[in-house]
Amino acid sequence: MRHAKRWLYLAHRWLGVLLCSFFAMWFISGLVMMYVGYPKLTHTERLEHLPPLRDVPVALEPAQALQAAGVSGPLQELRLAVASGGRAVYLATPAAPNEGIPGKRLRNAAPLVIDANTGAVLREVTAEYAMASAHAFSAASAEGGAPRYLGQIDEDAFTHSRALDMHRPLHVLALADQADTWLYVSGTTGEVVRDAPRTERLWNYVGTWIHWLYPLRGNAFNAYWADIVNWLSIAGTVLALTGTVVGVLRWRFAGPRYKSGARSPYPGAMLRWHHTVGLLFAVVTITWIFSGLMSMNPWKLFDSGAPALRTAAMHGGPLQITPMASNPMASVQALLASASPNTRELRWARTAGTPLVQAWAPTGAPTVLHAGTAQRHRLTPETLYTAAARLLDAPVQRTVTLTDYDLHYYDRAAHTMTGGTDKPLPVMRVVFADAHATWVHIDPHTGAVLGRTDSHRRTSRWLFGMLHSWDWLPLLERRPLWDAVMILLCLGGAALSLTGVVVGWRRLGQKLKTQSHRIQAAYLPLAAQRAAQQNHRHQPHSHQRQ
C-alpha cells in the first residue's frame, strides 16, 4: 500500500511538472473562446455581402448556361448569385456518386462556376479575379475600399478547417476597413469562403489557435497532430485523477489537524493553495480534460460505420435542368418577381420529387418557389414523411415535430465550435428503427436535411458538448448565468493550473539543484586529486634543489 501511494504521488508530481503549463493554457484560452471563436464565414454573413440579384444583369437562363458550359449530367444543386469575380455566376454542384455506401463519408466536390451572361466556365482563379471577388464582397460595406492582395497560401493559422479543402489553394486579401479584415478567396470557385478581422486574428493566438494546438498544424508535426493532442489529453486526465486522489488522501476532513493547525499538510502558501483549489475544482478539471479528449473523436471512437443517407432517393433522384419543352423551367426574372426584392441567391434543387427554387435573403427563411411555375410552394407533412422514409433501408419508428430546442437539437452562437449553422424551428425529427438508432432532422419549410445523429454521436454529444461546453438548455437559455458559471469554473481551473506551474517549476529547480550538488560532490575529490598531482609535477624534486 505504501509503495502504491508513493507511485501515486510521484506520478502526479512529474506529470504535473510536464503538463501544468498545458492545463493553464487550455483554461485561459478556453475563456477567450467563449467570446471569440475561430474565424468563419457564416451563411448569413455571406448573403449580407452579396448584392441583390434584381440589380444585376443575367442574360442566360439555367438551362442555357449549363448547355453553353457543356454540362449535361445530374446535379446536386444549382446556385445563382454575384458570388465570384464580382459577376453573376451559376455554381453547379455535381450529384454525389455512390451514396449509401456503409462506412464511407462522401465529400462534396467543388462546384463548376459558369458566367451567367456568357456561359464561360471558370478555369483558373487568378490574383486579379480574386481581387474582383474581394472588391465585390467589400462593396456591401459602407467603408468599401480597394482590397490589397497578400498572396496565395495552401493553409495558414486561420484556415485549418477541413471544410476548406475543396477550395485550396486560397487567395488572401486585406480590406481597407476599420476592422482590418482579411478575406480568403477560393482557388477553385473564386468565392469568398472566410473572413478574419484583426480582432479575431489576434485573439485567436491566445484562444482557439493555442487551445487546439494549431502551432503543430501545417508543418512537420501535421501528420502527428491528432495523436499528440490525444495522448496529451489522456496524460492530462491521468494527472487530474491522480491529483484528486492525492488531494483527498492528504486533506484531513475530520479529526485532529496537522501541527500547523491546517487541514492541509503543505507548509508553503503556493502548495496549500494548489491543494485547496484542486479539491474545489477537481471534478470540473477532470471532466473538461476528458471531454476535450472526446472532442477529438480519438481513434474514431464515435464512428458507427453507418451508411450515408440516401438523399437522392429521398428527393426522387438528382436535379436535372434541360431546355426541354416537356419540362419548362420558370425564368430567373419570374422567380425574382415572386421572391423578396432583397433576394441575394437562387438555389435550384430537387426536393421530395419536385424541382424547387429557394430564394435566399440575408435574414429570415428562404422563399420556396416551384421551379416550373415560379409560384410559392408548400411542402406537406405527408409528402416529407414519405420522402424521408427513403433515406435509409430501415423502417421509420416515429416522426416528431419539434417547436422548441431540446438536448439534441439546439442552437449555439455563431462563433462557437458547434455554432454558425442554421437551426430553424419548427423541425421534423425522423427516428429510424435501424441498428444505429438514427435520427434525421429535416427542415419542413425547405425539405433540406439539416443533419443526422445516431447512438454513437449522441454519446459524443454527452461526453463532449455537455461536459466541455455545458450545452445544457436550462443554463444556455439563461445568460448571463451560463457566462458567470463558465467564467468562475475557468478561473478556478486556471488558478489550479498556475499554482501547479509554480509548484512544478520549484520542484524541478530543487531537483536540478540537488543533482548539481551531487555531481559537484562526486567531482570535487577527483578534481582535488588531479590538482594535487598537477602541483606535484610542477614542484622541483629535492635532488634538483640541492
Secondary structure by P-SEA (a helix, b strand, c coil): caaaaaaaaaaaaaaaaacaaaaaaaaaaaaaacccccccccaaaaaaaccccccccccccaaaaaaaacccccccccccccccccbbbbbbbccccccccccbbbbbcbbbbbccccccccccccaaaaaaaaaaaacccccccbbbbccccccccccccccccccccbbbbbbccccbbbbbbbcccccccccccaaaaaaaaacccccccccccccccccaaaaaaaaaaaaaaaaaaaaaaaaaaaccccccccccccccccccaaaaaaaaaaaacaaaaaaaaaaaaaaacccccccccccccccccccccccccccccccccccaaaaaaaccccccbbbbbbccccbbbbbbccccbbbbbccccccbbbbcaaaaaaaaaacccccccbbbbbccccccccccccccccccccccccbbbbbbccccbbbbbbccccccccccccaaaaaaaaacccccccccaaaaacaaaaaaaaaaaaaaaaaaaaaaaaaaaaaaaaaaaaaaaaaaaaaaaaaaaaaaaaaaaacccccccc
